[in-house]
Amino acid sequence: MKTTYAMFYVAILILAGALAACDNKAPGTTSSTSQAIPDATADVGEKIEKAADQTSQALSDSAITAKAKLALANEPGLKSLDISVDTVQGRVTLNGHVPNDTDIQKAGGIVSGLEGVKSVENKLAVKSPA
């Protein structure tokens, strides 16, 4: 909800700046204001779409990370392990130490099967108990 309000205010500020720029023409120029407004509006629209896409991707990545952590925590044998999960543009990276190779494969398989995951970079390493 806060993100929606933030995007709305950013859009208003961009639009206000674009409209203000329409009035700042050099003396002696004859460019048409009627053309400047649609151009500025199109530019603002593109910026809003880009910001919305970036926000949507960040929310998607956060959701994937949360789903991955939950899935690993619900898996017997993995829930007590220290596995960190990072997601960027649907690409998940797993880091940490596990007791054996089977756990490495199990964690990677669980995460790769989650909706929205494009790829998994499994950087888990085996560390025997001290």
C-alpha positions in Angstrom: 0.0 0.0 0.0 2.8 2.4 0.9 4.5 1.6 -2.4 1.4 2.5 -4.3 1.2 5.9 -2.6 4.9 6.5 -3.2 4.5 5.7 -6.9 1.6 8.1 -7.1 3.5 11.0 -5.5 6.5 10.3 -7.8 4.2 10.4 -10.8 2.7 13.7 -9.7 6.1 15.2 -9.2 7.3 14.0 -12.6 4.2 15.3 -14.3 4.5 18.7 -12.5 8.1 19.0 -13.6 7.3 18.1 -17.2 4.5 20.6 -17.4 6.6 23.3 -15.9 9.3 22.6 -18.5 6.8 23.2 -21.2 6.5 26.8 -20.2 10.3 27.3 -20.2 11.0 28.1 -23.8 13.7 30.4 -25.0 12.7 33.9 -26.1 12.0 34.0 -29.8 11.1 30.3 -30.1 7.8 29.3 -31.7 7.5 25.7 -30.6 3.9 24.7 -30.0 2.8 24.1 -26.5 0.2 21.7 -27.9 3.0 19.4 -29.0 5.1 19.8 -25.9 2.4 18.6 -23.6 1.8 15.2 -25.3 5.6 14.7 -25.6 6.0 15.4 -21.8 3.1 13.3 -21.0 4.5 10.3 -23.0 7.8 10.7 -21.2 6.1 10.8 -17.8 4.1 7.7 -18.8 7.2 5.8 -19.7 8.9 6.8 -16.4 5.9 5.7 -14.4 5.7 2.3 -16.3 9.4 1.8 -15.6 9.0 2.6 -11.9 6.0 0.3 -11.7 7.9 -2.5 -13.4 10.9 -2.1 -11.0 8.5 -2.0 -8.0 6.7 -5.1 -9.2 10.0 -7.0 -9.7 11.2 -6.0 -6.3 7.9 -7.3 -4.8 8.1 -10.5 -6.8 11.7 -11.1 -5.7 10.7 -10.5 -2.0 7.8 -13.0 -2.4 10.1 -15.6 -4.0 12.7 -15.2 -1.2 9.9 -15.5 1.4 8.5 -18.6 -0.2 12.0 -20.2 -0.5 12.8 -19.6 3.1 9.4 -21.0 4.2 9.8 -24.1 2.0 13.3 -24.7 3.4 12.1 -24.2 6.9 9.3 -26.7 6.4 11.6 -29.4 5.1 12.7 -31.9 7.7 16.5 -31.9 8.0 16.9 -28.4 6.5 14.8 -26.3 8.8 17.5 -26.1 11.5 20.3 -25.2 9.0 21.6 -21.7 8.3 20.7 -21.2 4.6 20.5 -17.7 3.3 18.3 -16.9 0.3 18.7 -13.9 -2.0 16.6 -13.2 -5.1 17.3 -10.8 -8.0 15.0 -10.8 -11.0 13.7 -14.3 -10.2 17.2 -15.7 -9.9 17.7 -17.3 -6.5 21.1 -17.7 -4.8 21.5 -20.0 -1.8 24.4 -19.6 0.6 25.4 -21.3 3.8 26.7 -24.6 5.1 25.0 -27.9 5.3 26.2 -31.3 6.7 26.2 -33.2 3.4 25.8 -33.2 -0.4 22.3 -34.6 -0.1 21.2 -31.5 1.7 22.7 -29.3 -1.0 20.8 -31.1 -3.7 17.6 -31.2 -1.6 17.6 -27.4 -1.0 18.4 -26.6 -4.6 15.6 -28.9 -5.8 13.0 -27.4 -3.4 13.8 -23.8 -4.4 14.0 -24.5 -8.1 10.4 -25.9 -8.0 8.9 -22.7 -6.6 6.7 -20.5 -8.8 8.5 -17.5 -10.2 12.0 -18.9 -9.8 13.9 -18.6 -13.1 17.2 -20.2 -11.9 19.0 -21.3 -8.7 22.6 -20.6 -8.0 23.4 -23.1 -5.3 26.5 -21.9 -3.4 25.8 -24.2 -0.4 28.9 -25.9 0.9 29.4 -29.0 3.1 30.7 -28.3 6.5 31.0 -31.3 8.9 30.0 -30.7 12.5 32.9 -29.7 14.8 
